[in-house]
Amino acid sequence: MQLLGYPVTVQVADVDESSVTDPDPAVNVVKTAVLKATTIHHRLQERSEPSLIVAADTIVSLDQQMLGKPVDAAEAWQMLAALRNRQHDVHTGLVVLDPQSGHMVSRVNTAVVTMRGYTDEEIAAYVASGDPLDKAGAYAIQHPVFQPVADMAGCYTAVMGLSVCELITVLDSLGLPRRADLTAVYHAHEVAGRHYPCPIYDQILVKSSESC
């Protein structure tokens, strides 16, 4: 979020994500992000300063089966074993809400991720670290030790939980001045010395060049 160049305040929505039951993973994440945004909106209604509410939700879809955050270490193990050596989709819902007008913009970003053939021992060590328990699909693409991903097509930051590139396009559409450091955004798509090209980033660059 700091890459956007705007001041940011973090608010925890603390919603019941299980209350969103749409069977389509790409729809489910948007509805959950809407739930988060509207919850924060209701909480901040008495504030008068101009601001935007940005909310996001991410879910992993393996053969159309949704994998959210594991409830415990055993479920984390099961998810990681199921994902091993396989390709899956990562859907990230994004909502930007203007509390002043009530205007809301929603998007869904989908990346295709292929996991590497990590061993049972690697799963055990990663699960023991506790890192998978608050991650959709029980993994973090950016984890420096486990490094579960063999390949990915899409926006790397979306797989992390929020597509900065998608958010920049939304803010552009709302007429906000571009403040993002695009060089820093580019490097945000790197992990362990590897860069994951983002098609949305390329579109942002084209628009930047056209506005010059």
PyMOL commands that set and color helices and strands:
alter all, ss='L'
color gray80, all
select helices_A, chain A and resi 2-4+17-19+25-43+73-83+120-129+131-134+136-138+156-160+164-173+182-187+199-211
alter helices_A, ss='H'
color red, helices_A
select strands_A, chain A and resi 53-62+65-67+87-97+104-115+149-153+190-191+194-195
alter strands_A, ss='S'
color yellow, strands_A
deselect
rebuild
show_as cartoon
